[in-house]
Amino acid sequence: GASPGEPPAQCLASGSGTILQAFFDAELPVAVVVVDRACAAVDRAADAGVPVELVERTSFGPEFDRDAYTHRVVDALKRHEIDLVAMAGFGTILSQESASS
């Protein structure tokens, strides 16, 4: 389980949410879940009492602006002022800004 004083994480998740569920099962401290679409990960977070932010990806074609989308995800993460971000099966590849933010 989580150690006392262990910092909470923000999780980027999508799809069935099985990786996110493994975080919950291991009692890792998750403060918020960010998803790119309505999916089962939203239900798993709700069942665990963890808030969810939807940063919806509306385009999957060549016109998709990866940098603009990444900026929206980073903004959502920054709103929660948590430094640790865990990838739990997030389906969208983010631009370099996500690693440097």
C-alpha positions as CSV (number, residue, x, y, z in Angstrom):
1,G,0.0,0.0,0.0
2,A,0.9,3.7,0.1
3,S,3.5,4.8,2.5
4,P,2.7,7.6,4.9
5,G,3.7,10.9,3.3
6,E,3.9,9.3,-0.1
7,P,2.9,12.0,-2.6
8,P,-0.3,11.6,-4.5
9,A,-0.2,11.1,-8.3
10,Q,-2.2,12.3,-11.2
11,C,-3.0,9.5,-13.6
12,L,-3.5,9.8,-17.3
13,A,-5.8,7.0,-18.3
14,S,-8.2,5.8,-21.0
15,G,-9.9,2.7,-22.3
16,S,-11.0,0.0,-19.9
17,G,-9.0,1.4,-17.0
18,T,-7.4,-1.9,-16.0
19,I,-4.0,-0.2,-15.4
20,L,-5.7,2.5,-13.4
21,Q,-7.5,-0.2,-11.4
22,A,-4.1,-1.8,-10.6
23,F,-3.1,1.6,-9.0
24,F,-6.2,1.6,-6.9
25,D,-5.8,-2.1,-5.9
26,A,-2.2,-1.4,-4.8
27,E,-3.5,1.5,-2.7
28,L,-1.3,4.0,-4.5
29,P,-2.5,7.6,-3.7
30,V,-4.2,9.0,-6.8
31,A,-5.5,12.5,-6.5
32,V,-7.1,13.0,-10.0
33,V,-7.5,11.0,-13.2
34,V,-7.2,12.8,-16.6
35,V,-8.8,11.0,-19.6
36,D,-8.9,11.7,-23.3
37,R,-12.4,10.3,-23.8
38,A,-15.4,8.9,-22.0
39,C,-14.4,5.4,-21.1
40,A,-14.4,2.8,-18.3
41,A,-11.5,4.5,-16.6
42,V,-14.0,7.3,-15.6
43,D,-16.2,4.7,-13.9
44,R,-13.2,3.1,-12.1
45,A,-12.1,6.5,-10.8
46,A,-15.6,7.4,-9.7
47,D,-15.9,4.0,-7.9
48,A,-12.6,4.9,-6.0
49,G,-13.9,8.4,-5.2
50,V,-11.2,10.0,-7.3
51,P,-12.2,13.1,-9.4
52,V,-11.8,13.0,-13.2
53,E,-10.9,15.6,-15.8
54,L,-12.0,15.0,-19.3
55,V,-9.6,16.5,-21.9
56,E,-11.4,15.2,-24.9
57,R,-9.6,14.4,-28.1
58,T,-12.1,15.2,-30.9
59,S,-9.9,14.6,-33.9
60,F,-8.0,11.4,-34.9
61,G,-7.2,12.5,-38.5
62,P,-4.1,14.3,-40.0
63,E,-5.5,17.6,-38.8
64,F,-5.0,16.6,-35.2
65,D,-2.9,19.4,-33.4
66,R,-0.8,17.3,-31.0
67,D,0.9,20.4,-29.5
68,A,-2.4,22.2,-28.8
69,Y,-3.9,19.0,-27.3
70,T,-0.8,18.5,-25.2
71,H,-1.1,22.1,-23.9
72,R,-4.7,21.4,-22.8
73,V,-3.6,18.2,-21.0
74,V,-0.7,20.0,-19.2
75,D,-3.1,22.8,-18.2
76,A,-5.4,20.3,-16.7
77,L,-2.5,18.7,-14.8
78,K,-1.2,22.1,-13.5
79,R,-4.7,23.0,-12.1
80,H,-4.2,20.3,-9.5
81,E,-0.7,21.4,-8.5
82,I,0.6,17.8,-8.2
83,D,4.1,17.1,-9.5
84,L,3.9,13.3,-10.0
85,V,2.1,12.1,-13.1
86,A,1.6,8.4,-13.8
87,M,0.7,7.0,-17.2
88,A,-2.0,4.4,-16.8
89,G,-2.8,3.5,-20.5
90,F,-3.5,7.0,-21.8
91,G,-4.2,6.5,-25.5
92,T,-2.9,9.7,-27.0
93,I,0.8,10.3,-27.6
94,L,1.7,13.7,-26.2
95,S,4.3,16.2,-27.5
96,Q,7.6,17.0,-25.7
97,E,5.9,19.7,-23.6
98,S,4.3,17.1,-21.4
99,A,7.7,15.7,-20.4
100,S,9.2,19.1,-19.7
101,S,6.3,20.6,-17.9
